[in-house]
């Protein structure tokens, strides 16, 4: 029987004094609990360190097999930094998730996806700024010098990554769908909770989760959120 594992991450900004990102996690947990069949792992703020998040993803990759589902949800600040890769991304920027102890770079997540077995379905949802491509990479091969540069910036040893974007597509055996709150050149909206998550929760509850597929869900969300 197919099974599901979910990792829900919410990192609040102490300087803003809000709990919105943690509330977003609770909203997603409620949706997944209603679906049933998911083992739900939650990391909030102080728990949401880069090692903890990456370890949880890798743990899921070891457990899941063909037909299973992995959901990775992130609510918090998203970042961009000038790429340290020899051949830069088209926009010259790496997209990141701002976690409790620093940042997780897009190519680190891309490396994690390669570890999932064939037939596993991955859904990543990012309620964060600059989230258009924060699930993957577009840059060519990373050198040892690049790894050293990333280590200095991240203040930790990043996941080693030695394949380019086309090779990654060939080596990735699982299937991945990504929902981002905005494009790489945009910031996401929030009030008490993330706008993307609030709309997702609203449209989900309106139809009791009865969608024909991801396209219908996407279009329902787009009706509520501005396109630019």
Helices and strands as residue ranges (DSSP letters): E 4-10, H 20-35, E 38-44, G 45-47, H 50-63, E 69-75, E 78-82, E 93-99, E 102-105, H 106-113, E 121-127, H 144-154, H 165-171, E 175-180, H 195-206, H 214-224
